[in-house]
């Protein structure tokens, strides 16, 4: 069956593959799915700042209403804020109109289950089956759902974070933070959360704007030059950047150094497992070997999963993990909720800095040091499966490969590092991740295996 849902929802270029008719029909399929087990479903709805948010929001709302679901519009909110509201307020499902870090011409639809987690694969497949079969359950005119609005999601979310971090330690430290919201959904909550924590805040691109005029939405090093420069210029304690829907956070230390997400993942894991040793931590195969070393230092166990925060979250629930997350800056805190959460991550990192009375650079420099490199290869979606199958066969004859892991894509372990070749679940690209103790070696591996992947792609 053709898939609509990728790693994180359905995404596409607006008015091409992501259009109002698709959203309407997805809403009808979604509502039909809910009505199988719930007599009168209540669905929460939120958007990020993209220009097409109202177009898609109203289309999917119409589909849901036509099946007898009530829809409550929570406005422009970060994805984790809507997830928290779904869980805390007892909604049966949630819809987020977002394309996360994708360019501004993209938008998407992300599904939330009643427990606040992103849709399971089974749920996505059932909605897809209903969508393609067009077996929609449309109700009589007297049973059409009701549409309403609620503006309490942000307050609820902020209080939830304040309840689980040591706010007084942060307030006592009086940190100076440069915040780059990237014109995304974080703009409506993160500046005020930091000020509530007693921080001096220097804002960059903290006005919602779906054109992303200040910088591209993805918080990569090449997009955060202004943030890195400003941290040094104003003498801030750190900088932090969010992606478009504010579920991921990337940090800049006080010296203006970009910290890859695996650094934050290891830093927070180290702090949490120091207080909860011998627990379980969950992360995808893309994460650094440093994470394994940090976790095992505390006598804890690492479980590696396929890429995708919904997968990580559900494995965390299954194994009662104390912490989890991805190397892209998406960290998951079970004490708050089982989803990636940038505002909670910011609060936790500031808490660690405050309680330790340390600079961010000194804390990070104590962690196991590995160099990572990431690069992309364009690959049409219809060639991804054949490409990975061909690569698996060819790498069996590769003398430098010590072992192979096919949990997600193809991970090749060498004596001095590893390479992961993995098809993206959201874009027509293949991602190449590499790691080694040497920065040059990591970069060389990435370039070499990118070329090898492109060569195979040309032949298939």
Secondary structure, 3 states (H helix, E strand, C coil): CCCCCECCEEEEEECCCECHHHHHHHHHHHHHHHHCCCCCCEEEEEECCCCCHHHHHHHHHHHHHHCCCEEEEEEECCHHHHHHHHHHHCCCEEEEECCCCCCCCEEEEEEEECCCCECCHHHHHHHHHHHHHCCCCCCCHHHCCCEEECCCHHHHHHHHHHHHCCHHHHHHHCCEEEEECCCCHHHHCHHHHHHHCCCEEEEECCCCCCCCCCCCCCCCHHHCHHHHHHHHHHCCCEEEEECCCCCCEEEECCCCCEECHHHHHHHHHHHHHHHCCCCEEEEECCCCHHHHHHHHHCCCEEEEECCCHHHHHHHHHHHCCCEEECCCCCEEECCCEEEECHHHHHHHHHHHHHHHCCCHHHHHHCCCCCEEEEEEEECCHHHHHHHHHHHHHHHCCCCCCCEEECCCCEEEEECCEEEEEEECCCCCEEEEEEEECCHHHHHHHHHHHHHHHHHHHHHC
